[in-house]
Amino acid sequence: MDDFLLVNETPPQADAAEPVSRAERRDLQTQRILEAAKTCFVRHGFQGASMHQICAEAGMSPGALYRYFASKEAIIEAITDQHRRDDAELYAEMFSNPDVVDGVVQTALERLR
């Protein structure tokens, strides 16, 4: 079923030289939905944003979106899980330096670039 596009659905972006695997396409679509949801949450708040608005922002049909996430709560959970993983990577990078202060400063400078 992943081999066709649904109404108003645009294909995931990838290099023309590299074919996109099913797993990569799924990851790209998931990220697209999460970015659309974040935009809607900023614009309307968690409670004010609807699945319909998220679908419109992502440019996909409700049926396509529901193949990836069962509910708005599942989208929020995926966003928070992603943030936790990003934070864990950041902390691991900071504390990998024997001098904690240098690790914090070094990591902060790398993130600002």
Secondary structure, DSSP 8 states (H G I E B T S, - for coil): -TTS--TT-------TTS---HHHHHHHHHHHHHHHHHHHHHHH-TTT--HHHHHHHHT--HHHHHTT-SSHHHHHHHHHHHHHHHHHHHHHHHHTSSSHHHHHHHHHHHHH-
